[in-house]
């Protein structure tokens, strides 16, 4: 059983934001308060430049630490790490997207991405794309953050990114608390010492968490989740 938390990993979209992707100022205040006692890493499907900028300017703790592109990129202070080389398979994915004309759905931040590919598509389009990727035997995973659909090389996920970050920080990943609200957080939930879902998460995500925080959801509920984490900080 988890006795102490040495790192808190917090998802961004839907967790420190309102329902629309606007930063919840109350959530930032709560993060900064907890960050005086324990390191906090921001975790996101967003590209590295956006993730790094949020870590630097929101500054939930003294160190700049986080995971971007659903685990594809890890950053700590002035260092950046790619968790897995992926250029060849992702070039094949781009060829497929152009062939089926899905390149028109590429997210507006695609040019900043180092590893994954993000698209703005609905569930039906996602299902069709997953079938095409499988049919062509491309070694990738496809997942949804609730704000975009992400295609990543197999083996890349937020859990793998969390393990790498912990290794760089000299922390056992089992001594982490993770807070999130979407399917792409499940790989973190499965390895962390304690996992907390916000109430706005899909049912499967809530069932997979150790604890579901109370409140109305989104950034409003993050402060409640952080109070739970505080019980495990010496």
KOLDO-866480 format. One record per residue (C-alpha): residue number from 1; residue in one letter; x, y, z. Coordinates in steps of 0.25 Angstrom, whole numbers. Example, Ala and Ser with C-alpha at 12.3 -4.5 7.8 and 13.67 -1.06 7.14 Angstrom:
% residues 2
<site k="1" r="A" x="49" y="-18" z="31"/>
<site k="2" r="S" x="55" y="-4" z="29"/>
This chain:
% residues 234
<site k="1" r="X" x="0" y="0" z="0"/>
<site k="2" r="X" x="5" y="14" z="-4"/>
<site k="3" r="X" x="11" y="21" z="9"/>
<site k="4" r="X" x="17" y="33" z="3"/>
<site k="5" r="X" x="16" y="41" z="-10"/>
<site k="6" r="X" x="29" y="47" z="-16"/>
<site k="7" r="X" x="23" y="52" z="-29"/>
<site k="8" r="X" x="10" y="56" z="-34"/>
<site k="9" r="X" x="6" y="55" z="-49"/>
<site k="10" r="X" x="-5" y="63" z="-53"/>
<site k="11" r="X" x="-12" y="63" z="-67"/>
<site k="12" r="X" x="-15" y="76" z="-73"/>
<site k="13" r="X" x="-28" y="77" z="-82"/>
<site k="14" r="X" x="-40" y="74" z="-74"/>
<site k="15" r="X" x="-32" y="73" z="-61"/>
<site k="16" r="X" x="-27" y="87" z="-59"/>
<site k="17" r="X" x="-36" y="94" z="-69"/>
<site k="18" r="X" x="-51" y="97" z="-70"/>
<site k="19" r="X" x="-59" y="88" z="-79"/>
<site k="20" r="X" x="-54" y="97" z="-90"/>
<site k="21" r="X" x="-39" y="97" z="-91"/>
<site k="22" r="X" x="-37" y="109" z="-82"/>
<site k="23" r="X" x="-28" y="109" z="-70"/>
<site k="24" r="X" x="-35" y="108" z="-57"/>
<site k="25" r="X" x="-28" y="118" z="-48"/>
<site k="26" r="X" x="-33" y="112" z="-35"/>
<site k="27" r="X" x="-27" y="99" z="-40"/>
<site k="28" r="X" x="-14" y="106" z="-42"/>
<site k="29" r="X" x="-14" y="112" z="-29"/>
<site k="30" r="X" x="-16" y="98" z="-22"/>
<site k="31" r="X" x="-5" y="92" z="-31"/>
<site k="32" r="X" x="5" y="103" z="-26"/>
<site k="33" r="X" x="1" y="101" z="-11"/>
<site k="34" r="X" x="4" y="86" z="-12"/>
<site k="35" r="X" x="16" y="88" z="-21"/>
<site k="36" r="X" x="23" y="95" z="-9"/>
<site k="37" r="X" x="23" y="81" z="-2"/>
<site k="38" r="X" x="25" y="71" z="-14"/>
<site k="39" r="X" x="29" y="72" z="-29"/>
<site k="40" r="X" x="18" y="73" z="-39"/>
<site k="41" r="X" x="19" y="69" z="-53"/>
<site k="42" r="X" x="9" y="73" z="-64"/>
<site k="43" r="X" x="5" y="62" z="-73"/>
<site k="44" r="X" x="-2" y="64" z="-87"/>
<site k="45" r="X" x="-5" y="60" z="-101"/>
<site k="46" r="X" x="-1" y="74" z="-105"/>
<site k="47" r="X" x="12" y="75" z="-113"/>
<site k="48" r="X" x="25" y="78" z="-105"/>
<site k="49" r="X" x="26" y="93" z="-107"/>
<site k="50" r="X" x="12" y="95" z="-102"/>
<site k="51" r="X" x="15" y="86" z="-90"/>
<site k="52" r="X" x="28" y="92" z="-86"/>
<site k="53" r="X" x="22" y="106" z="-87"/>
<site k="54" r="X" x="11" y="103" z="-78"/>
<site k="55" r="X" x="20" y="96" z="-68"/>
<site k="56" r="X" x="29" y="109" z="-68"/>
<site k="57" r="X" x="19" y="119" z="-67"/>
<site k="58" r="X" x="8" y="112" z="-58"/>
<site k="59" r="X" x="20" y="107" z="-50"/>
<site k="60" r="X" x="13" y="97" z="-41"/>
<site k="61" r="X" x="26" y="95" z="-34"/>
<site k="62" r="X" x="41" y="99" z="-34"/>
<site k="63" r="X" x="45" y="89" z="-44"/>
<site k="64" r="X" x="40" y="89" z="-59"/>
<site k="65" r="X" x="36" y="75" z="-61"/>
<site k="66" r="X" x="26" y="68" z="-70"/>
<site k="67" r="X" x="21" y="58" z="-81"/>
<site k="68" r="X" x="16" y="62" z="-94"/>
<site k="69" r="X" x="10" y="56" z="-106"/>
<site k="70" r="X" x="4" y="44" z="-98"/>
<site k="71" r="X" x="18" y="39" z="-93"/>
<site k="72" r="X" x="25" y="42" z="-106"/>
<site k="73" r="X" x="33" y="53" z="-100"/>
<site k="74" r="X" x="39" y="55" z="-86"/>
<site k="75" r="X" x="45" y="68" z="-81"/>
<site k="76" r="X" x="52" y="71" z="-68"/>
<site k="77" r="X" x="58" y="85" z="-65"/>
<site k="78" r="X" x="67" y="88" z="-78"/>
<site k="79" r="X" x="67" y="74" z="-83"/>
<site k="80" r="X" x="57" y="67" z="-93"/>
<site k="81" r="X" x="56" y="52" z="-96"/>
<site k="82" r="X" x="49" y="45" z="-107"/>
<site k="83" r="X" x="44" y="32" z="-101"/>
<site k="84" r="X" x="44" y="24" z="-114"/>
<site k="85" r="X" x="50" y="26" z="-128"/>
<site k="86" r="X" x="38" y="26" z="-137"/>
<site k="87" r="X" x="40" y="33" z="-150"/>
<site k="88" r="X" x="39" y="22" z="-160"/>
<site k="89" r="X" x="25" y="17" z="-155"/>
<site k="90" r="X" x="20" y="31" z="-154"/>
<site k="91" r="X" x="24" y="34" z="-168"/>
<site k="92" r="X" x="15" y="22" z="-172"/>
<site k="93" r="X" x="4" y="27" z="-164"/>
<site k="94" r="X" x="5" y="41" z="-171"/>
<site k="95" r="X" x="4" y="34" z="-184"/>
<site k="96" r="X" x="-8" y="27" z="-180"/>
<site k="97" r="X" x="-15" y="39" z="-175"/>
<site k="98" r="X" x="-12" y="46" z="-188"/>
<site k="99" r="X" x="-17" y="35" z="-196"/>
<site k="100" r="X" x="-31" y="34" z="-189"/>
<site k="101" r="X" x="-31" y="49" z="-188"/>
<site k="102" r="X" x="-30" y="50" z="-173"/>
<site k="103" r="X" x="-19" y="59" z="-173"/>
<site k="104" r="X" x="-29" y="70" z="-174"/>
<site k="105" r="X" x="-33" y="67" z="-160"/>
<site k="106" r="X" x="-19" y="69" z="-154"/>
<site k="107" r="X" x="-19" y="77" z="-141"/>
<site k="108" r="X" x="-14" y="92" z="-142"/>
<site k="109" r="X" x="-2" y="89" z="-134"/>
<site k="110" r="X" x="3" y="77" z="-143"/>
<site k="111" r="X" x="15" y="85" z="-148"/>
<site k="112" r="X" x="20" y="85" z="-133"/>
<site k="113" r="X" x="19" y="70" z="-130"/>
<site k="114" r="X" x="32" y="62" z="-129"/>
<site k="115" r="X" x="26" y="48" z="-128"/>
<site k="116" r="X" x="11" y="46" z="-129"/>
<site k="117" r="X" x="0" y="51" z="-139"/>
<site k="118" r="X" x="-13" y="57" z="-134"/>
<site k="119" r="X" x="-26" y="59" z="-142"/>
<site k="120" r="X" x="-39" y="66" z="-139"/>
<site k="121" r="X" x="-49" y="54" z="-143"/>
<site k="122" r="X" x="-61" y="48" z="-137"/>
<site k="123" r="X" x="-63" y="34" z="-132"/>
<site k="124" r="X" x="-68" y="28" z="-145"/>
<site k="125" r="X" x="-56" y="34" z="-152"/>
<site k="126" r="X" x="-47" y="29" z="-141"/>
<site k="127" r="X" x="-52" y="15" z="-143"/>
<site k="128" r="X" x="-50" y="15" z="-158"/>
<site k="129" r="X" x="-36" y="20" z="-156"/>
<site k="130" r="X" x="-33" y="9" z="-145"/>
<site k="131" r="X" x="-38" y="-2" z="-155"/>
<site k="132" r="X" x="-29" y="4" z="-166"/>
<site k="133" r="X" x="-17" y="5" z="-157"/>
<site k="134" r="X" x="-19" y="-10" z="-153"/>
<site k="135" r="X" x="-21" y="-15" z="-167"/>
<site k="136" r="X" x="-8" y="-9" z="-172"/>
<site k="137" r="X" x="-1" y="-15" z="-160"/>
<site k="138" r="X" x="5" y="-2" z="-155"/>
<site k="139" r="X" x="11" y="-3" z="-141"/>
<site k="140" r="X" x="4" y="8" z="-135"/>
<site k="141" r="X" x="-7" y="11" z="-124"/>
<site k="142" r="X" x="-19" y="20" z="-125"/>
<site k="143" r="X" x="-25" y="27" z="-113"/>
<site k="144" r="X" x="-34" y="39" z="-110"/>
<site k="145" r="X" x="-31" y="50" z="-100"/>
<site k="146" r="X" x="-45" y="55" z="-101"/>
<site k="147" r="X" x="-40" y="67" z="-109"/>
<site k="148" r="X" x="-33" y="60" z="-120"/>
<site k="149" r="X" x="-30" y="46" z="-126"/>
<site k="150" r="X" x="-15" y="42" z="-124"/>
<site k="151" r="X" x="-7" y="32" z="-133"/>
<site k="152" r="X" x="6" y="28" z="-126"/>
<site k="153" r="X" x="17" y="17" z="-129"/>
<site k="154" r="X" x="13" y="4" z="-121"/>
<site k="155" r="X" x="19" y="5" z="-107"/>
<site k="156" r="X" x="18" y="19" z="-105"/>
<site k="157" r="X" x="8" y="24" z="-94"/>
<site k="158" r="X" x="7" y="33" z="-82"/>
<site k="159" r="X" x="11" y="21" z="-73"/>
<site k="160" r="X" x="24" y="19" z="-81"/>
<site k="161" r="X" x="26" y="34" z="-80"/>
<site k="162" r="X" x="24" y="34" z="-65"/>
<site k="163" r="X" x="34" y="23" z="-63"/>
<site k="164" r="X" x="45" y="30" z="-71"/>
<site k="165" r="X" x="42" y="43" z="-63"/>
<site k="166" r="X" x="43" y="36" z="-50"/>
<site k="167" r="X" x="56" y="29" z="-54"/>
<site k="168" r="X" x="62" y="43" z="-58"/>
<site k="169" r="X" x="57" y="49" z="-44"/>
<site k="170" r="X" x="62" y="37" z="-36"/>
<site k="171" r="X" x="48" y="33" z="-32"/>
<site k="172" r="X" x="41" y="20" z="-31"/>
<site k="173" r="X" x="29" y="21" z="-40"/>
<site k="174" r="X" x="21" y="13" z="-30"/>
<site k="175" r="X" x="23" y="26" z="-21"/>
<site k="176" r="X" x="15" y="35" z="-30"/>
<site k="177" r="X" x="0" y="40" z="-30"/>
<site k="178" r="X" x="-6" y="42" z="-43"/>
<site k="179" r="X" x="-19" y="50" z="-46"/>
<site k="180" r="X" x="-26" y="50" z="-59"/>
<site k="181" r="X" x="-39" y="49" z="-67"/>
<site k="182" r="X" x="-38" y="42" z="-80"/>
<site k="183" r="X" x="-34" y="29" z="-87"/>
<site k="184" r="X" x="-20" y="33" z="-89"/>
<site k="185" r="X" x="-18" y="34" z="-74"/>
<site k="186" r="X" x="-21" y="19" z="-72"/>
<site k="187" r="X" x="-6" y="15" z="-74"/>
<site k="188" r="X" x="-2" y="24" z="-63"/>
<site k="189" r="X" x="-13" y="19" z="-54"/>
<site k="190" r="X" x="-8" y="5" z="-56"/>
<site k="191" r="X" x="6" y="7" z="-50"/>
<site k="192" r="X" x="4" y="19" z="-40"/>
<site k="193" r="X" x="4" y="17" z="-25"/>
<site k="194" r="X" x="-9" y="24" z="-25"/>
<site k="195" r="X" x="-18" y="28" z="-37"/>
<site k="196" r="X" x="-29" y="39" z="-35"/>
<site k="197" r="X" x="-40" y="41" z="-46"/>
<site k="198" r="X" x="-48" y="54" z="-47"/>
<site k="199" r="X" x="-63" y="52" z="-47"/>
<site k="200" r="X" x="-64" y="57" z="-62"/>
<site k="201" r="X" x="-56" y="45" z="-67"/>
<site k="202" r="X" x="-63" y="34" z="-75"/>
<site k="203" r="X" x="-68" y="22" z="-67"/>
<site k="204" r="X" x="-57" y="13" z="-71"/>
<site k="205" r="X" x="-47" y="23" z="-66"/>
<site k="206" r="X" x="-54" y="25" z="-53"/>
<site k="207" r="X" x="-55" y="10" z="-50"/>
<site k="208" r="X" x="-40" y="9" z="-53"/>
<site k="209" r="X" x="-36" y="19" z="-43"/>
<site k="210" r="X" x="-33" y="16" z="-28"/>
<site k="211" r="X" x="-41" y="29" z="-24"/>
<site k="212" r="X" x="-51" y="38" z="-31"/>
<site k="213" r="X" x="-51" y="52" z="-26"/>
<site k="214" r="X" x="-63" y="59" z="-22"/>
<site k="215" r="X" x="-69" y="72" z="-27"/>
<site k="216" r="X" x="-74" y="77" z="-41"/>
<site k="217" r="X" x="-62" y="72" z="-49"/>
<site k="218" r="X" x="-51" y="79" z="-57"/>
<site k="219" r="X" x="-42" y="89" z="-50"/>
<site k="220" r="X" x="-52" y="91" z="-39"/>
<site k="221" r="X" x="-50" y="77" z="-34"/>
<site k="222" r="X" x="-35" y="77" z="-35"/>
<site k="223" r="X" x="-33" y="84" z="-22"/>
<site k="224" r="X" x="-41" y="72" z="-16"/>
<site k="225" r="X" x="-32" y="62" z="-22"/>
<site k="226" r="X" x="-20" y="69" z="-17"/>
<site k="227" r="X" x="-25" y="69" z="-3"/>
<site k="228" r="X" x="-26" y="54" z="-4"/>
<site k="229" r="X" x="-11" y="54" z="-9"/>
<site k="230" r="X" x="-7" y="62" z="3"/>
<site k="231" r="X" x="-10" y="51" z="12"/>
<site k="232" r="X" x="1" y="43" z="6"/>
<site k="233" r="X" x="12" y="54" z="7"/>
<site k="234" r="X" x="21" y="54" z="19"/>
